[in-house]
């Protein structure tokens, strides 16, 4: 097969080089090439100039006047450019075949963590965006669950997850930024959360509606996503304020504590017996000073890289994790100065002032809390976050928290689900019997779990129910009383089995690991991976006649003759 060839005509004729000819150095050739290129660009860009005196050329840049030498230098320069161009083209070609780029990829731009699904933007008028929550993507909410370690057999099972108020504020600010995209968040005012944003429903979606009310000011409201014609109550709202630069904070506010003393809080107990937050949101490091009207604590700016699985550098408009830690300090003060056993949740803020970009990760700051008003139902406080040099980052004016007294067993169940029973032993129905355990739920009146839009009833359900039982609970149709009775009956049955296993085998089971399953006829059975491990198959019976009670036995025959309904009447 004949070889294919291609003849190239260069137009060059043979030339005899002079005896004193020498190849110019590579550096000289590059400088000469740049000089010619600059001259060519000047000729193209401007009309022919008048003849001007030519300045002496440095010896290193001089070109030989011999035409044959000049021709060879021109040829060598052209060949050098050709080889360089071939190398660049071939490198790009090979990189494309490998699926890679010949230049390093640019670092991804930080993304806003929430409102990326923008449905409408009318500049200066209105914007609408939606956010679909994802338990797999948004790890931040895993660490704001009312209950951790609720299951040994299913470690990823969480308590009821809530959106913190400060994260809700970030969402409101992001909604406002749709109409002020090139400005900084200077603050917010009239912040109000009217309903809990709980995340028990997969794929729960909210909608932000932003309306420009004045230059640099945007009113934003959050609602459940849905048809515009349907009635959708506001979940939260605020006025976000934007500016070209951060405002001047001025000096820190006067801070004087009444009856000041050293705080009794030990750092190791802050999140063990105090707040419920997970490690990604444990921004309070210590509480140092305490008084009748407030306290001072040390906060740390925590990293954000693990808050979202797909966004290691979330472009927050302020640091909502740090601001949440500042709100936690109010609770630490309240529990030490007023009373324990009462939970505090913020729901309204008069104004939020942002004076600087979020501090770098690891920065230690001081949080000062001053109580302004206190009643049986609410606490109003002012909060200031500043660094050791006195630079103020954030102020919160009139931070309002609502008081939620918690039944002791309920509060303890949130802290330690494995070792806590919501029920109490009930000895009378099983007096004289062996191998059985009986209990009943007391001190949990229906008014408490169903208060505040039934958030505490949901909390209890997500502390004691397994993943499969939660599906039954979430799809259950019935009155509020029927749901309440069903749940408390399950609590009693689970605790009866747990007490029985604890007494017989010395093993503590989580309530969520003891499944109470009903067949089509309503007969109950007990399920759980621990049954095979321990080699047991307990039986259970319950009664919801006036009181939630249950009895469990290792052998079903031992339940004969036990009438809980009669005892409860």
C-alpha positions in Angstrom: 0.0 0.0 0.0 1.6 3.3 -1.0 2.4 5.8 1.7 0.4 9.0 1.8 2.4 12.2 1.7 1.7 15.9 1.5 4.1 18.4 0.0 4.3 21.8 1.5 5.5 24.7 -0.5 7.1 27.3 1.7 8.2 29.8 -0.9 11.7 29.8 0.4 14.7 29.6 -1.9 18.0 28.1 -1.0 20.3 30.6 0.6 24.0 30.6 1.4 24.7 31.7 4.9 27.6 34.1 5.6 30.6 32.7 7.3 30.0 34.8 10.5 26.2 33.8 10.8 25.1 32.7 14.3 21.6 31.5 15.5 20.1 34.1 17.8 19.4 33.0 21.3 15.9 31.9 22.2 15.4 34.9 24.5 16.5 37.3 21.7 14.0 35.7 19.3 11.1 36.1 21.8 11.9 39.7 22.3 12.2 40.3 18.6 8.9 38.5 18.0 7.1 40.7 20.7 8.6 43.8 19.1 7.3 42.9 15.7 3.8 42.0 17.1 3.6 45.4 18.9 4.6 47.2 15.7 2.0 45.3 13.7 -0.8 46.1 16.2 0.1 49.8 16.1 0.0 49.9 12.4 -3.5 48.3 12.3 -4.9 50.4 15.1 -3.7 53.8 14.0 -3.1 55.8 10.7 0.4 55.8 9.3 2.5 58.1 11.5 4.8 60.8 10.2 8.4 59.9 9.9 10.1 60.2 13.3 13.7 59.9 14.3 14.5 56.3 15.2 15.9 55.8 18.7 19.0 53.7 18.9 18.2 50.0 19.4 19.9 48.2 22.2 22.6 45.9 21.0 20.8 42.8 22.3 17.7 43.6 20.1 19.5 44.7 17.0 18.7 42.9 13.7 21.3 42.1 11.1 21.2 44.2 8.0 22.3 41.3 5.8 19.1 40.3 3.8 20.0 36.6 3.9 20.6 36.7 7.7 17.3 38.6 8.2 15.4 36.1 6.1 16.7 33.1 8.1 15.9 34.8 11.4 12.4 35.5 10.2 12.0 31.9 9.2 13.3 30.6 12.5 10.9 32.9 14.4 8.0 31.7 12.4 8.9 28.1 12.9 9.2 28.6 16.7 5.6 30.2 16.7 4.3 27.3 14.6 5.8 24.7 17.0 4.3 26.5 20.0 0.9 26.7 18.4 1.0 23.0 17.5 1.8 22.1 21.1 -1.1 24.2 22.4 -3.5 22.7 19.9 -2.4 19.1 20.6 -2.6 19.6 24.4 -6.1 20.9 24.1 -7.1 18.0 21.7 -5.6 15.3 24.1 -7.3 17.0 27.1 -10.6 16.9 25.3 -10.2 13.2 24.5 -9.5 12.5 28.2 -12.5 14.5 29.2 -10.4 17.0 31.1 -9.6 20.6 30.7 -6.1 21.9 29.9 -6.6 24.6 32.4 -7.5 24.0 36.1 -11.2 24.4 36.8 -12.3 27.6 38.5 -13.4 27.3 42.1 -17.2 27.0 42.4 -19.0 30.2 43.4 -20.7 30.0 46.8 -24.4 29.3 46.5 -27.3 30.5 48.6 -28.4 27.5 50.6 -32.1 27.8 50.1 -34.0 29.7 47.5 -32.6 28.6 44.2 -35.9 27.7 42.5 -36.9 31.2 41.5 -40.4 31.4 39.9 -40.6 35.1 39.3 -38.6 38.3 39.6 -39.9 41.7 38.6 -37.0 44.1 39.6 -38.0 46.7 42.1 -41.5 45.2 42.5 -41.9 41.5 43.4 -40.1 38.1 43.5 -41.3 34.6 44.2 -39.1 31.6 45.0 -39.6 28.1 46.4 -37.5 25.7 48.6 -38.0 22.0 48.9 -36.5 20.7 52.2 -34.4 17.5 52.0 -33.3 15.5 55.0 -30.5 13.9 52.9 -29.1 17.3 51.8 -29.7 19.6 54.8 -27.7 18.1 57.6 -28.1 21.4 59.5 -31.6 20.4 60.6 -30.4 17.0 61.9 -28.7 18.9 64.7 -31.9 20.9 65.5 -34.1 17.9 66.4 -36.1 17.5 69.6 -34.5 14.3 70.6 -31.3 12.4 69.5 -30.3 8.7 69.9 -34.0 7.8 69.9 -33.2 4.3 68.4 -30.4 1.9 68.9 -31.5 -0.4 66.1 -32.0 2.5 63.6 -29.3 5.1 64.5 -30.2 7.5 61.8 -33.7 7.9 63.2 -34.1 11.5 64.6 -36.6 13.3 66.8 -38.9 15.9 65.4 -36.7 18.3 63.3 -37.5 22.0 63.5 -36.2 25.0 61.4 -34.5 27.4 63.9 -35.8 31.0 63.9 -32.4 32.3 62.9 -32.4 30.0 59.8 -36.0 31.2 59.1 -34.5 34.7 59.2 -31.8 33.7 56.7 -34.6 32.4 54.4 -36.5 35.6 54.7 -33.3 37.6 53.9 -32.6 35.4 50.9 -36.1 36.1 49.6 -35.4 39.8 50.0 -32.1 39.5 48.2 -33.8 38.5 45.0 -34.9 42.1 44.7 -31.6 43.6 46.1 -29.0 41.2 44.6 -26.0 43.4 44.7 -26.3 44.8 48.2 -25.4 43.7 51.7 -27.9 42.7 54.4 -27.8 45.6 56.9 -30.5 44.1 59.1 -34.2 43.1 59.5 -37.1 44.4 61.4 -40.6 43.2 62.5 -39.5 39.6 62.3 -42.4 37.3 63.3 -42.8 33.5 63.2 -46.4 32.6 63.5 -46.2 28.8 63.0 -43.6 26.1 63.6 -41.8 24.9 60.5 -41.4 21.2 61.2 -39.9 18.7 58.8 -41.7 15.5 59.4 -43.2 15.4 55.9 -40.7 14.3 53.1 -40.3 16.9 50.4 -42.0 19.7 52.4 -41.9 22.8 50.3 -42.2 26.5 51.2 -42.6 29.6 49.1 -41.1 33.1 49.7 -42.9 36.1 48.4 -40.9 39.3 48.3 -42.3 42.8 47.7 -40.3 46.0 47.5 -41.7 48.5 50.0 -39.0 51.2 49.7 -35.5 51.6 48.3 -33.4 49.0 50.0 -36.3 47.6 51.9 -38.2 44.4 51.1 -41.1 42.7 52.9 -40.9 38.9 52.7 -43.4 36.3 53.7 -43.0 32.5 53.9 -45.9 30.2 53.2 -46.4 26.5 52.4 -46.1 26.1 48.6 -49.4 25.6 46.8 -51.9 27.2 44.4 -52.1 31.0 44.8 -55.9 30.7 45.0 -55.8 28.5 48.2 -55.6 29.9 51.7 -52.1 29.5 52.9 -51.3 31.0 56.3 -48.1 32.9 56.7 -45.4 30.9 58.5 -43.0 33.8 59.0 -42.5 37.3 57.8 -40.1 40.3 58.1 -38.8 43.4 56.4 -35.2 42.9 55.2 -33.0 46.0 54.9 -30.2 46.2 52.3 -27.4 48.7 51.8 -24.2 49.3 49.8 -22.1 48.9 52.9 -22.6 47.8 56.5 -23.8 50.4 59.0 -21.5 51.7 61.8 -22.3 49.9 65.0 -20.9 52.5 67.4 -19.5 51.3 70.7 -21.0 48.4 72.6 -24.0 49.2 74.7 -23.7 49.6 78.5 -23.8 46.2 80.2 -24.4 46.0 83.9 -25.7 42.9 85.6 -27.8 43.0 88.8 -26.5 40.8 91.6 -23.7 39.6 89.4 -22.1 36.3 90.2 -20.1 33.6 88.4 -22.4 31.3 86.4 -23.1 27.8 87.7 -23.1 26.3 84.2 -20.3 23.9 83.5 -19.3 23.8 79.8 -19.6 20.0 79.6 -23.3 20.2 80.7 -24.4 22.9 78.2 -25.6 20.4 75.7 -25.9 17.3 77.9 -28.6 18.6 80.2 -29.2 22.0 78.7 -29.9 22.6 75.1 -30.8 19.8 72.6 -28.6 20.9 69.6 -26.2 18.6 67.8 -22.5 19.3 67.3 -22.9 21.4 64.2 -24.9 24.0 66.2 -23.2 23.8 69.6 -21.9 27.4 69.4 -22.1 28.3 73.1 -18.8 27.4 74.7 -19.3 28.7 78.2 -21.4 31.0 80.4 -19.2 33.2 82.6 -21.2 36.0 84.2 -24.8 35.7 85.4 -27.2 38.2 87.1 -30.9 38.7 87.8 -31.3 40.7 84.5 -29.0 38.8 82.1 -25.7 37.1 81.5 -22.6 37.0 79.4 -21.3 33.9 77.5 -18.6 32.9 75.1 -19.6 31.9 71.5 -17.5 30.3 68.8 -18.1 30.8 65.0 -18.6 27.2 63.9 -17.6 25.8 60.4 -20.4 25.5 57.8 -18.8 22.9 55.5 -20.9 20.1 56.7 -24.3 21.8 57.0 -25.3 20.8 53.4 -24.0 17.8 51.6 -24.0 19.6 48.2 -22.8 23.0 49.4 -19.6 23.2 51.5 -19.5 27.0 51.3 -23.1 28.2 51.8 -23.4 31.9 50.9 -25.3 32.9 54.0 -26.2 36.6 54.3 -25.2 36.5 57.9 -24.2 33.6 60.2 -27.5 32.0 61.4 -25.7 29.3 63.3 -23.8 31.9 65.4 -27.0 33.9 65.9 -28.9 30.7 67.0 -26.1 30.2 69.7 -26.7 33.8 70.9 -30.4 32.9 71.3 -29.5 29.8 73.3 -27.8 32.0 75.9 -31.2 33.4 76.8 -32.3 29.9 77.8 -29.2 29.3 79.8 -29.7 32.5 81.7 -33.4 31.7 82.3 -32.8 28.2 83.6 -30.2 29.6 86.1 -31.9 32.8 87.2 -35.7 31.9 86.9 -36.6 28.2 86.7 -35.6 24.9 85.2 -38.0 22.6 83.4 -39.3 25.3 81.1 -38.4 25.3 77.5 -37.9 28.6 75.6 -38.5 29.1 71.9 -38.1 32.4 70.1 -40.9 33.6 67.8 -40.5 37.4 67.3 -37.7 39.9 67.0 -38.2 43.7 66.9 -35.0 44.3 64.9 -31.8 42.6 63.8 -28.7 44.7 63.1 -25.9 43.3 61.0 -22.7 45.4 61.2 -20.0 43.2 59.5 -19.4 40.1 57.5 -19.7 36.8 59.4 -16.6 36.3 61.6 -14.0 33.7 60.5 -14.5 30.1 61.6 -13.0 29.6 65.1 -13.5 33.2 66.2 -14.4 33.5 69.9 -17.0 36.2 70.7 -18.8 37.5 73.7 -22.6 37.3 73.8 -24.4 39.8 76.2 -28.0 39.2 77.1 -30.1 41.8 78.9 -33.7 40.9 80.0 -36.1 43.7 79.2 -39.4 42.2 80.1 -40.6 39.0 81.8 -44.0 37.4 82.3 -45.5 34.0 82.9 -45.6 33.3 79.1 -42.9 35.4 77.4 -39.4 36.8 77.9 -38.1 39.9 76.0 -34.3 40.4 75.8 -31.7 42.5 74.0 -28.7 40.6 72.6 -25.3 41.9 71.5 -22.5 39.8 69.9 -19.0 41.3 69.8 -15.4 40.2 69.7 -12.8 40.7 72.4 -11.7 44.0 70.9 -15.2 45.4 71.3 -16.2 45.2 67.6 -20.0 44.6 67.4 -21.1 42.1 64.8 -24.8 41.6 65.6 -27.5 43.2 67.7 -31.0 41.8 68.4 -33.5 44.2 69.8 -36.5 42.7 71.7 -35.8 39.0 71.1 -39.1 37.5 72.3 -39.2 33.9 73.5 -42.2 32.0 74.6 -42.2 29.8 77.7 -43.2 26.2 77.4 -43.3 24.4 80.8 -42.4 20.7 80.2 -43.6 17.8 82.3 -40.5 16.3 84.0 -40.7 12.9 82.4 -41.4 14.4 78.9 -38.3 16.7 79.3 -36.1 13.9 80.5 -37.3 11.7 77.6 -36.0 14.4 75.2 -32.7 14.4 76.9 -32.2 10.6 77.3 -34.7 8.5 75.3 -33.0 5.2 76.1 -33.0 5.5 79.9 -36.3 7.3 80.3 -39.9 6.0 80.6 -42.8 8.3 79.9 -44.9 5.9 81.9 -44.9 4.9 85.6 -45.1 1.4 87.0 -48.6 0.2 87.8 -48.5 -2.5 90.4 -52.1 -3.2 91.3 -53.3 -5.0 88.1 -50.4 -7.5 88.3 -50.1 -8.0 92.0 -48.8 -11.5 92.8 -47.9 -12.3 89.2 -44.4 -13.1 88.0 -42.8 -12.5 84.5 -45.1 -9.5 83.8 -44.7 -5.7 83.8 -47.5 -3.1 83.9 -47.4 0.6 83.6 -49.6 3.7 82.8 -49.0 7.2 81.5 -49.7 9.9 84.0 -49.0 13.7 84.2 -49.4 14.2 80.5 -52.9 15.9 80.1 -54.2 16.3 76.6 -53.9 20.1 76.8 -50.1 20.1 76.9 -49.2 17.9 73.9 -51.9 19.6 71.8 -50.8 23.1 72.6 -48.9 25.3 70.2 -50.3 23.6 67.0 -49.7 20.2 68.5 -45.9 20.5 68.3 -45.4 18.6 71.6 -47.7 15.8 70.5 -45.5 15.4 67.3 -42.4 15.6 69.5 -43.6 12.7 71.7 -44.5 10.7 68.6 -41.1 11.1 67.1 -39.4 10.2 70.4 -41.1 6.8 70.8 -42.3 5.6 67.4 -40.2 3.5 64.9 -39.9 4.5 61.3 -42.7 2.1 60.3 -45.0 3.3 63.2 -44.4 6.9 62.2 -45.8 6.2 58.7 -49.0 4.8 60.4 -49.1 7.9 62.7 -48.7 10.4 59.9 -51.4 8.8 57.8 -53.8 8.3 60.6 -57.3 9.8 60.2 -59.3 10.6 63.3 -60.1 13.2 65.9 -57.4 14.9 68.0 -58.6 12.8 71.0 -58.3 9.5 69.0 -54.8 10.4 67.9 -53.8 11.3 71.5 -55.3 8.1 72.9 -53.6 5.9 70.3 -50.2 7.5 70.9 -50.3 7.3 74.7 -51.5 3.7 74.5 -48.4 2.9 72.3 -46.2 4.7 74.9 -47.6 2.5 77.7 -47.3 -0.7 75.7 -43.7 0.0 74.7 -42.7 1.0 78.3 -44.3 -2.2 79.7 -42.1 -4.3 77.3 -39.0 -2.2 78.1 -39.5 -2.6 81.8 -40.0 -6.3 81.4 -36.8 -6.7 79.4 -34.8 -4.4 81.8 -36.0 -6.5 84.8 -35.4 -9.8 83.2 -32.2 -9.3 81.1 -30.8 -6.0 82.4 -30.9 -4.4 78.9 -32.3 -1.0 78.2 -34.3 -0.6 75.0 -35.3 2.6 73.3 -39.1 3.0 72.9 -38.6 3.3 69.1 -37.0 -0.1 69.0 -40.1 -1.8 70.5 -42.7 -1.9 67.7 -46.3 -2.5 68.6 -48.0 -3.9 65.5 -51.7 -4.4 65.0 -53.1 -6.9 62.5 -56.3 -6.5 60.5 -58.4 -7.8 63.5 -56.7 -5.3 65.9 -54.6 -7.9 67.7 -51.3 -6.6 68.9 -47.9 -8.1 68.6 -44.4 -7.0 69.6 -41.6 -6.7 67.0 -38.0 -5.7 67.2 -34.5 -6.9 66.2 -33.7 -7.5 69.9 -36.3 -10.4 70.1 -34.0 -12.7 68.1 -30.9 -11.6 70.0 -32.5 -12.3 73.4 -34.6 -15.3 72.3 -37.9 -13.9 73.5 -41.3 -13.0 72.1 -43.3 -10.9 74.6 -47.0 -10.4 74.4 -48.8 -7.1 75.3 -52.3 -5.9 76.1 -53.4 -2.3 76.7 -56.5 -0.4 77.8 -57.4 3.2 76.9 -60.5 3.4 79.1 -59.9 6.6 81.0 -56.1 6.0 81.3 -53.4 4.8 79.0 -52.1 1.6 80.6 -50.5 -1.6 79.3 -49.2 -4.9 80.5 -46.5 -7.1 79.0 -45.5 -10.7 79.6 -42.8 -13.1 78.3 -45.5 -15.7 77.8 -49.0 -14.8 76.5 -50.7 -17.1 78.9 -49.5 -15.0 81.8 -51.8 -12.1 80.6 -54.9 -14.2 81.4 -57.0 -12.7 84.1 -55.5 -9.2 83.9 -58.3 -6.6 83.2 -56.7 -3.2 82.8 -60.0 -1.6 81.7 -61.7 -2.5 85.0 -58.7 -1.2 86.9 -58.7 2.1 84.9 -62.4 2.7 85.3 
